[in-house]
Amino acid sequence: QVQLVESGGGLVQAGGSLRLSCAASGSIFGVDAMGWYRQAPGKQRELVATITKGGSPIYADSVKGRFSISRDNAKNTVYLQMNSLKPEDTAVYYCNAGLITIVREYMDYWGKGTLVTVSS
């Protein structure tokens, strides 16, 4: 019953912005680190950004200065603000999180993904 649900993907012109959200829900006690990964057609999945429970971020070199990751621990939600989008940012974006279940088990979960398409 535990799941991560992404939202906010869509179509945008190069230079535009999008904001992705990912909310953890179900029988969970808490959420540890959260992050965003992406996979373009025919490409390998790659790290975009991660953030610790305390708010320390790490970014891929390709998105530094353009993307910003944040979280709201009260809502068990992580966000990815994407600015100055480029066609090469086009991909399915996946949310990842370390979740602690109500029986105190640590589990790594993935969302189903949300598609971001950037037109030139």
RATA-V669583 format. One record per pair of residues at least 6 apart in sequence whose ideal C-beta (glycine too) atoms are under 8 Angstrom apart, sorted by the first residue. I is the first residue (numbers start at 0). J is the second residue. D is the distance in whole Angstrom. If there is no record, write none. Layout:
i=I j=J d=D
i=I j=J d=D
This chain:
i=0 j=25 d=4
i=0 j=26 d=5
i=1 j=23 d=7
i=1 j=24 d=7
i=1 j=25 d=4
i=1 j=26 d=6
i=1 j=27 d=6
i=1 j=98 d=6
i=1 j=100 d=7
i=1 j=106 d=7
i=1 j=108 d=6
i=2 j=23 d=8
i=2 j=24 d=6
i=2 j=25 d=6
i=2 j=108 d=7
i=2 j=110 d=8
i=3 j=21 d=6
i=3 j=22 d=7
i=3 j=23 d=5
i=3 j=94 d=5
i=3 j=95 d=8
i=3 j=96 d=6
i=3 j=108 d=5
i=3 j=109 d=7
i=3 j=110 d=4
i=4 j=21 d=7
i=4 j=22 d=5
i=4 j=24 d=7
i=4 j=110 d=6
i=4 j=111 d=8
i=5 j=19 d=6
i=5 j=20 d=7
i=5 j=21 d=5
i=5 j=92 d=7
i=5 j=93 d=7
i=5 j=94 d=5
i=5 j=110 d=4
i=5 j=111 d=7
i=5 j=112 d=6
i=5 j=113 d=4
i=6 j=19 d=7
i=6 j=20 d=5
i=6 j=21 d=8
i=6 j=113 d=6
i=7 j=17 d=6
i=7 j=18 d=5
i=7 j=19 d=4
i=7 j=20 d=5
i=7 j=113 d=6
i=8 j=17 d=7
i=8 j=19 d=7
i=8 j=92 d=6
i=8 j=113 d=3
i=8 j=114 d=5
i=8 j=115 d=5
i=9 j=17 d=6
i=9 j=114 d=8
i=9 j=115 d=7
i=9 j=116 d=7
i=10 j=116 d=5
i=10 j=118 d=7
i=11 j=17 d=6
i=11 j=84 d=6
i=11 j=115 d=8
i=11 j=116 d=7
i=11 j=117 d=6
i=11 j=118 d=7
i=12 j=84 d=8
i=12 j=117 d=7
i=12 j=118 d=5
i=13 j=84 d=6
i=13 j=85 d=6
i=13 j=86 d=6
i=13 j=117 d=6
i=13 j=118 d=7
i=13 j=119 d=5
i=14 j=83 d=6
i=14 j=84 d=7
i=15 j=84 d=5
i=15 j=117 d=8
i=16 j=80 d=7
i=16 j=81 d=6
i=16 j=82 d=5
i=16 j=83 d=8
i=16 j=84 d=7
i=17 j=81 d=5
i=17 j=84 d=7
i=17 j=115 d=6
i=18 j=78 d=6
i=18 j=79 d=7
i=18 j=80 d=5
i=18 j=81 d=7
i=19 j=35 d=7
i=19 j=78 d=7
i=19 j=79 d=4
i=19 j=81 d=7
i=19 j=92 d=6
i=19 j=94 d=8
i=19 j=113 d=6
i=19 j=115 d=8
i=20 j=76 d=6
i=20 j=77 d=8
i=20 j=78 d=5
i=21 j=33 d=7
i=21 j=35 d=8
i=21 j=76 d=7
i=21 j=77 d=5
i=21 j=78 d=8
i=21 j=94 d=3
i=21 j=96 d=7
i=21 j=110 d=6
i=22 j=74 d=7
i=22 j=75 d=6
i=22 j=76 d=5
i=23 j=30 d=5
i=23 j=33 d=8
i=23 j=75 d=4
i=23 j=76 d=7
i=23 j=96 d=6
i=23 j=98 d=6
i=23 j=108 d=7
i=24 j=75 d=7
i=26 j=100 d=6
i=26 j=101 d=5
i=27 j=75 d=7
i=27 j=98 d=5
i=27 j=99 d=6
i=27 j=100 d=6
i=27 j=101 d=7
i=28 j=99 d=5
i=28 j=100 d=6
i=28 j=101 d=5
i=28 j=103 d=7
i=29 j=98 d=8
i=29 j=99 d=5
i=30 j=52 d=7
i=30 j=72 d=7
i=30 j=75 d=5
i=30 j=96 d=6
i=30 j=97 d=7
i=30 j=98 d=6
i=30 j=99 d=7
i=31 j=51 d=8
i=31 j=52 d=6
i=31 j=96 d=7
i=31 j=97 d=4
i=31 j=98 d=7
i=31 j=99 d=7
i=31 j=105 d=7
i=32 j=49 d=6
i=32 j=50 d=7
i=32 j=51 d=5
i=32 j=52 d=6
i=32 j=96 d=7
i=32 j=97 d=5
i=33 j=49 d=7
i=33 j=50 d=6
i=33 j=70 d=6
i=33 j=77 d=4
i=33 j=94 d=7
i=33 j=95 d=7
i=33 j=96 d=4
i=33 j=97 d=8
i=34 j=46 d=7
i=34 j=47 d=7
i=34 j=48 d=6
i=34 j=49 d=3
i=34 j=50 d=7
i=34 j=68 d=7
i=34 j=77 d=7
i=34 j=94 d=8
i=34 j=95 d=5
i=34 j=96 d=7
i=35 j=47 d=4
i=35 j=48 d=5
i=35 j=49 d=8
i=35 j=68 d=7
i=35 j=77 d=7
i=35 j=79 d=5
i=35 j=92 d=6
i=35 j=93 d=7
i=35 j=94 d=6
i=35 j=95 d=7
i=36 j=44 d=5
i=36 j=45 d=6
i=36 j=46 d=6
i=36 j=47 d=6
i=36 j=92 d=7
i=36 j=93 d=5
i=36 j=95 d=6
i=37 j=44 d=7
i=37 j=45 d=6
i=37 j=47 d=5
i=37 j=88 d=8
i=37 j=90 d=4
i=37 j=91 d=7
i=37 j=92 d=5
i=37 j=93 d=7
i=37 j=115 d=8
i=38 j=44 d=4
i=38 j=45 d=7
i=38 j=90 d=6
i=38 j=91 d=5
i=38 j=93 d=7
i=38 j=112 d=8
i=39 j=87 d=8
i=39 j=89 d=6
i=39 j=90 d=4
i=39 j=91 d=8
i=42 j=90 d=7
i=44 j=93 d=7
i=45 j=59 d=7
i=46 j=57 d=8
i=46 j=59 d=5
i=47 j=58 d=8
i=47 j=59 d=6
i=47 j=62 d=6
i=47 j=66 d=7
i=47 j=79 d=7
i=47 j=92 d=7
i=48 j=56 d=6
i=48 j=57 d=7
i=48 j=58 d=5
i=48 j=59 d=7
i=48 j=62 d=7
i=48 j=66 d=6
i=48 j=68 d=4
i=48 j=79 d=6
i=49 j=56 d=7
i=49 j=57 d=5
i=49 j=68 d=7
i=49 j=95 d=8
i=50 j=56 d=5
i=50 j=57 d=8
i=50 j=68 d=5
i=50 j=69 d=7
i=50 j=70 d=5
i=50 j=77 d=6
i=52 j=70 d=8
i=52 j=72 d=7
i=54 j=69 d=8
i=54 j=70 d=7
i=56 j=67 d=8
i=56 j=68 d=5
i=58 j=66 d=6
i=58 j=68 d=7
i=61 j=87 d=8
i=62 j=81 d=8
i=62 j=88 d=8
i=65 j=81 d=7
i=65 j=82 d=5
i=65 j=83 d=5
i=65 j=84 d=8
i=66 j=79 d=6
i=66 j=80 d=7
i=66 j=81 d=5
i=66 j=82 d=7
i=67 j=79 d=7
i=67 j=80 d=4
i=67 j=82 d=8
i=68 j=77 d=7
i=68 j=78 d=7
i=68 j=79 d=5
i=68 j=80 d=8
i=69 j=77 d=7
i=69 j=78 d=5
i=69 j=80 d=7
i=70 j=76 d=7
i=70 j=77 d=5
i=70 j=78 d=7
i=71 j=78 d=8
i=77 j=94 d=7
i=77 j=96 d=7
i=79 j=92 d=7
i=81 j=88 d=7
i=81 j=115 d=7
i=84 j=115 d=8
i=84 j=117 d=5
i=85 j=117 d=6
i=86 j=117 d=5
i=86 j=118 d=7
i=86 j=119 d=5
i=87 j=117 d=8
i=88 j=115 d=6
i=88 j=117 d=5
i=89 j=115 d=6
i=89 j=116 d=5
i=89 j=117 d=5
i=90 j=114 d=8
i=90 j=115 d=6
i=91 j=112 d=4
i=91 j=113 d=7
i=91 j=114 d=5
i=91 j=115 d=8
i=92 j=112 d=6
i=92 j=113 d=5
i=92 j=114 d=8
i=92 j=115 d=6
i=93 j=109 d=6
i=93 j=110 d=6
i=93 j=111 d=8
i=93 j=112 d=5
i=94 j=109 d=7
i=94 j=110 d=4
i=95 j=107 d=7
i=95 j=108 d=7
i=95 j=109 d=6
i=95 j=110 d=8
i=96 j=107 d=8
i=96 j=108 d=6
i=97 j=105 d=6
i=97 j=106 d=7
i=97 j=107 d=6
i=97 j=108 d=8
i=98 j=105 d=7
i=98 j=106 d=5
i=98 j=107 d=8
i=98 j=108 d=5
i=99 j=105 d=6
i=99 j=106 d=8
i=100 j=106 d=6
